[in-house]
């Protein structure tokens, strides 16, 4: 199991996620049933830090088999993050 990855995104790569981040309501993210995995499911864990000192932390976990149950704002953010990671991390020949 992979523990996570880290990297740097540049300003132009961050642009597509600015609006979804600005529209989140993380207090409503922890819905029952999001963290129930199917045997072959991929898991996702998102940690969002907010506030002037980034001291307010919201963490949510879900699986690809429960993605349809995500709150609309989290689904938009998840899609934007996945698209950004796919384009930023693609291997170029």
C-alpha positions in Angstrom: 0.0 0.0 0.0 1.3 3.4 -1.0 1.6 5.9 1.9 1.2 9.0 -0.3 3.0 11.2 -2.7 4.2 14.7 -2.6 5.4 17.2 -5.2 5.2 20.8 -6.3 2.6 22.3 -8.6 3.3 25.6 -10.3 0.9 28.5 -10.5 -0.5 27.5 -13.9 -1.1 24.0 -12.7 -2.9 25.2 -9.6 -5.3 27.4 -11.6 -7.9 24.7 -12.3 -8.3 23.8 -8.6 -8.6 27.4 -7.3 -12.4 27.7 -7.9 -13.3 24.3 -6.5 -11.2 25.0 -3.4 -12.9 28.4 -2.9 -16.3 26.7 -3.1 -15.8 23.9 -0.6 -17.8 23.4 2.6 -15.7 20.8 4.4 -17.9 20.8 7.6 -20.4 18.7 5.6 -17.9 16.2 4.1 -17.9 13.4 6.6 -21.0 11.5 5.4 -21.6 8.0 6.7 -20.7 5.3 4.2 -18.0 7.1 2.2 -15.3 5.0 3.8 -16.8 1.6 2.9 -14.6 -0.1 0.4 -15.4 -2.7 -2.2 -12.8 -5.5 -2.5 -11.1 -3.9 -5.5 -11.7 -0.2 -4.6 -9.1 2.5 -4.7 -9.0 4.7 -1.6 -8.6 8.4 -1.4 -7.8 10.6 1.6 -7.9 14.4 1.4 -6.5 16.8 4.0 -7.5 20.4 3.6 -5.8 23.0 5.7 -7.4 26.4 6.0 -7.1 29.6 8.0 -4.4 32.3 8.1 -2.0 29.8 9.7 -3.4 26.7 8.0 -4.3 25.5 11.5 -7.8 24.4 10.7 -7.6 20.9 9.2 -10.4 18.9 7.5 -9.8 15.3 6.6 -12.1 13.1 4.6 -11.6 9.6 3.2 -13.6 7.8 0.5 -13.3 5.0 -2.1 -14.0 5.0 -5.8 -17.0 2.8 -5.3 -18.6 5.5 -3.1 -17.6 8.5 -5.2 -21.2 9.0 -6.3 -22.1 9.7 -2.7 -19.6 12.6 -2.3 -21.1 16.0 -1.5 -21.2 18.1 -4.7 -18.4 20.5 -3.6 -16.1 17.6 -2.7 -16.8 15.8 -6.0 -15.9 18.9 -7.9 -12.7 19.3 -5.9 -11.8 15.6 -6.3 -12.3 15.8 -10.1 -10.2 18.9 -10.4 -7.4 17.4 -8.3 -7.4 14.1 -10.3 -7.3 16.0 -13.6 -4.5 18.2 -12.3 -2.5 15.3 -11.0 -3.0 13.4 -14.3 -1.8 16.3 -16.4 1.1 17.3 -14.1 2.3 13.8 -13.5 2.0 12.4 -17.0 5.1 10.9 -18.5 6.3 12.6 -21.7 8.2 10.5 -24.3 
